Structures are given as C-alpha cells and as structure tokens.
Amino acid sequence: MFYLETSLYSLSIMTLFKIQVFTRLMASLLIVQFLLGMYANLFVTFSTNTSPNPIAVIFQGGSTTLMLHVIISAALFVVSLLILVTALFLHRRPITLLAVAGFASTATAAISGLAFVLTVYADDALSYLMAVGFLAAIVIYGTFQRSEFQEPGKNKTKTIETQPSSITRSNIRPLGITIVQGIAGGIVIFGGIALISFNPGTTNLVLGIITLTLGLLGIISAYAIWTIKDWSIKLARTANIAILIFSTGQESYTVATATAATTVAGSLGGTLIALGLCLGVVLNLPSRNKIP
C-alpha cells in the first residue's frame, strides 16, 4: 500500500508549521531591529571614519547597538530567504506571494542599510527607505499569523489509496529542491573563484579553494538529487551544513580584512543568499537518508 494523499497532507502540515515558526521569529526580530535602528538614530553617534571598509569599522570600535543592528539585519535577510524557499515547496499561492513580498521588503531594508553604511551615514533617504522596508516586513510577516494561513485543508478528507501507486523512482523528479541546491552551489563556486582571483594572498587562496570545493559538492549533490541517487540526501545535508559553517567564518574574515567597500558588499550579499538557500535545502530535505 502507498498512502500517497495522506503523506502529501502530512508533508503540507509540516511545511506550513516550519513557515509559521520562521515567520513568528521574523516578526519578533523585525520589531527588535526596528527599535535598535530608532535607538541608533537618536542616541548613537555614527563614525565619520572614511575607511574603505566602513562595515569593519562598526565592529572594530562602534556602538554595541549598531553591531547588533547589523548582525540582526544579516540574520533577517537569511531567514526571509529561507521562508521564501520553504513556501515555494508548499505550493500555496497566497503564502508564496506573501513570502515573496516579505523577502522583497527585507531585502530592500538590508540593501538600503548596507548602502547607508557605505555612504558613511550621509544619505538620510537610504535610512528612511530601510525603516520603510522593516515596517512593511513586520506587517507582511504578521499577516502570516492570520487563521487562513494556520492549517492547510482543515476540511480536507484524507483518503488512502488502496492500489499500488503508479509513481515510480524514474518519474519522481524533485525539480524544486534540485534548482535551489544548484543555485546555492553555483553561488558558492563563484565565491570561491572570487576569493582566489580578486583577493590575492595565501590565506584567501586557501579559503577560496575550500569554498570552491564545497560549491562543487553542492552541484554534485544537486545532480544526485535530480537523478534520485540513494546517497543524494546524505551528501546534500553534509555539503550544505559544511557550507553554512565554513561560509559564516570565511565571510567574517573577509568583512574584517577587505580593503574595498565593493568587495565587502559583493561578498556579503552573495554569502547571505547562499546561506539562505542552503539552510532552506537542509530544512526541506526528506528525513530519511534516501529518496523513496
């Protein structure tokens, strides 16, 4: 017996539960972030240091409030992308549209905030746009808590298929997770190439080679998932967790040592996107070690 509809219903419930947890986390963090931003605007004296790496200046001697504001901003971007990836797997248009809008608002706030720092806090319009983005995101992620988004198919009758399913390994192709994994791997590969090509030095060469290797493992795992290899889930989970851990450390080093604002902005943006996608894949992989 193959309980297809029951399994799909259970998967939908689990996926929606994940989205509910993440959106509640987002709403809470957004409120904290907005309050930190307002406090920074009113009570923190921004540095006038004209260093080519103004982001590093924040962590080298800036306000604790401002440091937390930057860290939470990066976390919000990653979690909003994670929500979007998870919503895409749920295949419910209202939730997907909300997730897209939430990510767009959060990304607008994060990019505006980054640009505001890079202009050495000189463009108030960017600060205002950042605040608008955060407020819009609070409203959007708060909307996820409405009753119609709490449980899919409350009145749905779960039926059980009594005949063997016609679905076989050959015609089940996990397209969505393959694409997400492939994009993540591609971004990591590009990051490795960038470290090797644009940031000369022994340390960056080693970091670039490791990053490039992890990106290649990501691409291999995407191919393995698409071709439904028995070891694909285990490889994808291992590769993505390794990328999450290593890229976080590598990016911290890059932000601290880069000598150009464009290098910091490009590296940070790419890393955050890769982290969100990799985390989305890890949390949406089947719990078993192989695809049925």
NORPEJO-V223527 format. One record per residue. N is the residue number from 0. RES is the residue in three letters. PHI is phi in radians with two decimals (NA if undefined). Layout:
n->(N;N)
res->(RES;RES)
phi->(PHI;PHI)
//
This chain:
n->(0;1;2;3;4;5;6;7;8;9;10;11;12;13;14;15;16;17;18;19;20;21;22;23;24;25;26;27;28;29;30;31;32;33;34;35;36;37;38;39;40;41;42;43;44;45;46;47;48;49;50;51;52;53;54;55;56;57;58;59;60;61;62;63;64;65;66;67;68;69;70;71;72;73;74;75;76;77;78;79;80;81;82;83;84;85;86;87;88;89;90;91;92;93;94;95;96;97;98;99;100;101;102;103;104;105;106;107;108;109;110;111;112;113;114;115;116;117;118;119;120;121;122;123;124;125;126;127;128;129;130;131;132;133;134;135;136;137;138;139;140;141;142;143;144;145;146;147;148;149;150;151;152;153;154;155;156;157;158;159;160;161;162;163;164;165;166;167;168;169;170;171;172;173;174;175;176;177;178;179;180;181;182;183;184;185;186;187;188;189;190;191;192;193;194;195;196;197;198;199;200;201;202;203;204;205;206;207;208;209;210;211;212;213;214;215;216;217;218;219;220;221;222;223;224;225;226;227;228;229;230;231;232;233;234;235;236;237;238;239;240;241;242;243;244;245;246;247;248;249;250;251;252;253;254;255;256;257;258;259;260;261;262;263;264;265;266;267;268;269;270;271;272;273;274;275;276;277;278;279;280;281;282;283;284;285;286;287;288;289;290;291)
res->(MET;PHE;TYR;LEU;GLU;THR;SER;LEU;TYR;SER;LEU;SER;ILE;MET;THR;LEU;PHE;LYS;ILE;GLN;VAL;PHE;THR;ARG;LEU;MET;ALA;SER;LEU;LEU;ILE;VAL;GLN;PHE;LEU;LEU;GLY;MET;TYR;ALA;ASN;LEU;PHE;VAL;THR;PHE;SER;THR;ASN;THR;SER;PRO;ASN;PRO;ILE;ALA;VAL;ILE;PHE;GLN;GLY;GLY;SER;THR;THR;LEU;MET;LEU;HIS;VAL;ILE;ILE;SER;ALA;ALA;LEU;PHE;VAL;VAL;SER;LEU;LEU;ILE;LEU;VAL;THR;ALA;LEU;PHE;LEU;HIS;ARG;ARG;PRO;ILE;THR;LEU;LEU;ALA;VAL;ALA;GLY;PHE;ALA;SER;THR;ALA;THR;ALA;ALA;ILE;SER;GLY;LEU;ALA;PHE;VAL;LEU;THR;VAL;TYR;ALA;ASP;ASP;ALA;LEU;SER;TYR;LEU;MET;ALA;VAL;GLY;PHE;LEU;ALA;ALA;ILE;VAL;ILE;TYR;GLY;THR;PHE;GLN;ARG;SER;GLU;PHE;GLN;GLU;PRO;GLY;LYS;ASN;LYS;THR;LYS;THR;ILE;GLU;THR;GLN;PRO;SER;SER;ILE;THR;ARG;SER;ASN;ILE;ARG;PRO;LEU;GLY;ILE;THR;ILE;VAL;GLN;GLY;ILE;ALA;GLY;GLY;ILE;VAL;ILE;PHE;GLY;GLY;ILE;ALA;LEU;ILE;SER;PHE;ASN;PRO;GLY;THR;THR;ASN;LEU;VAL;LEU;GLY;ILE;ILE;THR;LEU;THR;LEU;GLY;LEU;LEU;GLY;ILE;ILE;SER;ALA;TYR;ALA;ILE;TRP;THR;ILE;LYS;ASP;TRP;SER;ILE;LYS;LEU;ALA;ARG;THR;ALA;ASN;ILE;ALA;ILE;LEU;ILE;PHE;SER;THR;GLY;GLN;GLU;SER;TYR;THR;VAL;ALA;THR;ALA;THR;ALA;ALA;THR;THR;VAL;ALA;GLY;SER;LEU;GLY;GLY;THR;LEU;ILE;ALA;LEU;GLY;LEU;CYS;LEU;GLY;VAL;VAL;LEU;ASN;LEU;PRO;SER;ARG;ASN;LYS;ILE;PRO)
phi->(NA;-2.23;-1.49;-1.17;-1.17;-1.10;-1.13;-1.15;-1.10;-1.09;-1.11;-1.10;-1.08;-1.10;-1.14;-1.14;-1.10;-1.06;-1.09;-1.07;-1.10;-1.19;-1.23;-1.17;-1.09;-1.06;-1.06;-1.16;-1.13;-1.13;-1.12;-1.06;-1.09;-1.10;-1.15;-1.10;-1.12;-1.13;-1.10;-1.10;-1.12;-1.55;-2.12;-1.76;-1.56;-1.32;-1.19;-1.79;-1.05;-1.65;-1.01;-1.17;-2.21;-1.14;-1.19;-1.09;-1.06;-1.03;-1.54;-1.48;-2.96;-1.51;-1.22;-1.07;-1.05;-1.19;-1.06;-1.09;-1.06;-1.21;-1.10;-1.17;-1.05;-1.12;-1.12;-1.08;-1.08;-1.14;-1.18;-1.12;-1.22;-1.07;-1.09;-1.09;-1.06;-1.12;-1.13;-1.10;-1.31;-1.35;1.07;-2.14;-0.98;-1.02;-1.20;-1.08;-1.12;-1.12;-1.13;-1.10;-1.12;-1.12;-1.13;-1.08;-1.16;-1.14;-1.12;-1.05;-1.12;-1.15;-1.16;-1.10;-1.12;-1.10;-1.12;-1.08;-1.16;-1.16;-1.54;1.00;1.06;-1.72;-1.84;-1.16;-1.10;-1.18;-1.10;-1.13;-1.11;-1.08;-1.11;-1.09;-1.06;-1.13;-1.12;-1.09;-1.13;-1.04;-1.11;-1.13;-1.25;-1.18;-1.11;-1.06;-1.49;-1.11;-1.05;-1.22;-1.83;-1.45;-2.55;-1.28;1.04;-0.99;-1.72;-1.27;-1.53;-1.47;-1.90;-2.04;-1.40;-1.64;-1.80;-0.99;-1.19;-1.49;-1.36;-2.11;-1.02;-1.29;-1.92;-1.66;-2.03;-1.28;-1.09;-1.02;-1.20;-1.14;-1.12;-1.07;-1.11;-1.13;-1.11;-1.05;-1.07;-1.11;-1.10;-1.15;-1.06;-1.05;-1.10;-1.13;-1.11;-1.11;-1.06;-1.26;-1.50;-1.80;-2.23;-1.09;2.36;-1.09;-1.08;-1.17;-1.13;-1.12;-1.07;-1.16;-1.14;-1.12;-1.07;-1.08;-1.11;-1.13;-1.10;-1.13;-1.09;-1.10;-1.16;-1.08;-1.17;-1.10;-1.12;-1.13;-1.14;-1.10;-1.58;1.00;-1.31;-1.09;-1.69;-1.13;-1.14;-1.09;-1.15;-1.09;-1.10;-1.12;-1.11;-1.23;-1.13;-1.10;-1.12;-1.04;-1.25;-1.20;-1.13;-1.10;-1.19;-1.12;-1.22;-1.06;-1.16;-1.11;-1.09;-1.31;-1.98;-1.12;-1.95;-2.43;-1.11;-1.15;-1.11;-1.09;-1.08;-1.16;-1.15;-1.12;-1.08;-1.10;-1.13;-1.11;-1.12;-1.07;-1.09;-1.09;-1.18;-1.10;-1.12;-1.08;-1.14;-1.00;-1.38;-1.97;-1.27;-1.02;-1.21;-1.40;-1.50;-2.62;-1.39;-1.19)
//
